[in-house]
Amino acid sequence: MLNITVQQAATAFTSGIEPTDAELDAIDLEMQLIAAEVDLLDVQIICMDRPANEVDGRRLRRARRRVLAARRELENQGSTEAVPGGAA
């Protein structure tokens, strides 16, 4: 019978799980969009908890506009940056 502790089982698969520098850089580039999407989700959850009113509608519209603006900015940044290994 093989005796393996929980710690050994959990750490046996952790090699290679850490994000690479390129993945961390990609997350940094998308952080503004991620934050805007989280804010939108928060507003949507708030709107589900009570009857809709004018203030909640404004919050929802503002949050959606922030998400769209962050997506637009991310797309505009992506089109101006050189892609490694791409044609010049």
Secondary structure by P-SEA (a helix, b strand, c coil): cccccaaaaaacccccccccaaaaaaaaaaaaaaaaaaaaaaaaaaaaaccccaaaaaaaaaaaaaaaaaaaaaaaaaaacccccccc
